[in-house]
Amino acid sequence: MSLEYGRRKHLGTPLCFCFGLILRRRSRKRRCDERPSANRIQTYIIMALSILLGACTTAPSRIVHDALPADSPKGYIEIYCSQCIAGWAIYREKDGQETHVAQLSLGRQVADTIRSPSRVKRLRVAHRPGSFDFIIRLLPRTTLDGSPPRFHLDIRQDSITPIRLEFLRETEERFQWDIVVGESLPMTPTNAMQTALATALEDADWGARWYAAQSLERAEEELSKPTLDRLQTLSSAETYNSCLGKATVIECFLIQDQARRVIKLKNP
């Protein structure tokens, strides 16, 4: 489906930009004929590395919407995008009537996100188990109303279904968008589920690999050697380079980082 907005194919480098501002702002305090000392340059380098490493080791945050009673059975839907140009709302549909469930707004003008898409956004929604029809609409609806995708979900208790929003720019004013509905995965997998999750680590959908690794991080039992071997492969530079041909840079990094975190936690 096409709409009158677009996205840039590659993300900018906000951390490098911010660090550049630090350097420029500090440099204005020095006299024009003053050169930075070797110690000061070393300090700048350490600062930059600290910022970058801190960002790389921090998992992207998510917004959680849970309006259900604490003791009620629930499953989860998680809607996410890696390069986001619009917020979204999810509605439950029944007999032609739409009921608002939850939403996430980017808090930016769409014209701005065309030039610089927002980085990873995730909205996790708790929902009662059962079989339901849903609609996702982009926000703001007054600007981005169109033909929203409809999909059916069988929500299972204590499981999560990932839904990826994909944006593809056509021109400076138009883009296409669609959704990819992933397989339902257990929130806390048992040992019997390990084989299925290990298989998902090699799924053709790279988003499925990311969520399978997240599920394995929550596993209470020890991970088997075949599962650890697949995680090791997923964390490798070779797999990362292969991922770059099929997913965004940030998605590939998140997948690799998640695999390494699980290995560190489960096989220290």
N, C-alpha and C positions, 0 to 999 in steps of 0.2 A: 504494500500500500504506500502511496506517495503523498507527501505533504509539503507545504511551502516553506520548508526550512531544511537545513543541512547540517553536516558535522564534518570536522576536519579529520583526516585519516589518522594522523599521528598526534599523540599528546604532546603538549609542551613540556618544559622542564622547570616547574615552579620553584623547586628547591635551589637549582642553580641560579635562577633569576633572583630569588630572595638573597642568596649569598652574595650575588653581585651588588645588590643594593647595600648590603652591609659594608662591602669594600668601598663602594663609592661614597657612602655617607661618612665613613670614617676618614676617607682620604681628604674630604673637604676640610677637615679640622687641622690637617697638616699644612705647613707652608708649601708653596709650589716647588721650592728647591729642595724640599726634604724627601729623602728616599727611605723606604721602609727597611728596617734592619732585617738580618737573616732570622733573628729570633721572632720578629713580628710576622714574617712570611710563614715561618713554621707554625706559629699560632693559628694563622688563617687556615692553613692546610688542615690542621687538627680539627678546627671548628667545622670545616666543610665535611670532613670524613665523619665526624660525630653526627652531624645532621643527617647525612645520607644513610649511614648505617642504622641510625635510629628509625628512619622512615622505612628502610628495607626490612627491618625485623618486626615491624608492627603490622599485624593483620588488619585489613580494612574493617572498620566498625560497621555495625548493622543497627537498624532501627527495628525494635520488636513491638508488634501490636498484639496484645493479648487481652481481650475483653471477656474471656471466659472465667468462670469461678475456678479458684485454685485447685479444687479437688475433682474437677470434671475431666473426663477423657478428652484428649485433644491430639490432633495431628498438626502439621505445619506446612505452609507454603512459603517459599523464599524466592522473591522476585529480585533480580539483580541485573546490572549492566556494568561493563568495564569502561566504556566511553559513552557518557550519557548526555543527551542534548535536551531531554525533557523529563519532567517528573511523570508520575503515573498514578492511577487509581485502579483498584480491583473491585469489581462488583459481582455479586452472586445473582444469577438470572433464573427465574422460574415463571413459567406461564407468561412470558413477555414482559415481566416486571423486573426491574433492576434494584438490588439492595446494596448500598454502599458498604464495603467491608473495611477497607483501609486505603491509605494513600501515602505517597512520599513526594514532596515538592523539592526541587533543586534550589529554590530560593534565588534564582538568577533569571535574567531576561533571556528568552530563547535566542535573541540576536547575539548575545554574548557567548552562549554555548555553541553556536555555529562556529565561531572563531576558536574557541577553547573549550572542548567538552569537559564535563565534570568527570572526575575519576570514579573509581568503583563505588557504587551505591547499592545497598542491600536492604530490603524490607522483608522481615520475617513476620508472618501472620499466623497466629494460632487459630485453629478452626475445629469445630466438632467433626468427628469421623463420619464418613458417609459418602454418598455419590452426589456430586453437584456440578452444575454448569456455571462457568465464570466468563467475565468479560474484562479486558484490560483497556483502559482509555488513557491517552496521554494528557498531561496537564501543561498549561491551562486549557481547558476544554473549549473555551471561546475561540482560541486560536488554532487548536490542533484537533478539533473534531473531524472525524473521518469514518472509515469503516473499521471499527475495532475488532481485533481477533477474539474469537470465542473458542472455548475449549472445555473439555469435560475432565473432571478429576475424581478418582476414588481415593479419598483421604483416609489414610490408615492411622490408627492410634500410635503415638510415639514414633512416627516416621515423618520425614521431610521430603517435599517434592520441589526441586529447584526449577525455576523458570527464568530463562535468560532473555533479556531484551536486546535485540540487535538493531543498530542504526547504520544505515549506509547512505552517504551523501550522493546525490545526483548532480546538483548544481549548487551555487551559492545560496539558493533560496528553496531548494527542494531536497527532500530525503525520503528514503524508504525505510520502513521499520517492520519488524516481525518478532515473533516469540519462538523460543525453542523450549518445549516442555520436557524435562528430564524424568528419569525413573525415580520412583519413590525409594528412599533409603532410610534405614533405621537410625533413630537418634542415638541410641546406645546399643550397638550391635553385639549379639551373642557370638560365642565361638562358632556356632553352626552357620552364622551369616558371613563369616570371614571369607569363605571361598567366593561367594557372589561379589563381595566388595573388592576382593583381589582381582577378580575378572574385570570389574568396572575400572580398575586402574589402567587398563589398556583399551578402554572404550574409544570408539571413533570420535565421540563428542568429548572435547577436552574439558568442558564444564562438568561432565559426569565424572571425569577423573579427579577434578578438584573436590567435588562433594564426597566422593568415595573416600578420599584421603582424610577429609574432615571427620567422616563417620568413624574411620579407623582410629583417629586420635582419641575418640571417646570410648573406645572398646575397653572393657574392664579386664578381659582375659589377655594373656600374652599373645602376641602376634606370631604366627607360624613363620618358619624360614622362607617358604615360597612367597608369602605376603611381604615380608621384609625385603626380599630380593626384588620384587616388583616395585616397591617403594624406592629402592636404591636406583633402579633403572629410571624411574620417573623423576628422580632428583638430579640426574646426570646432565652434563652440558650437551651431550648428543641429543637427548630427548628434548631439551629446551630448544635447541636449534631446529629440530623437526617441528616443534610446536609453532615456531614463528611463521612457518608457511601456512598455518591453518587458523591461528588465533592472534589476538593482539599481544603486543609486548607485555603489557601489564598482566593479562591473563596467564601468559606463559610463566612470568615471574611468580605469580601467586601459586600456581600449581607446583612449581619447583620448590618454592619456599615451604608450602604445606607439607610436601613429602619429606623434606629435610627435618621439619619440626617433629613429625611423627616418628621418624627414625631416631632422632635424639631422645625423644620421650620414652619410646618403647624398647630401644636397643642402645642404651647409653654406653 
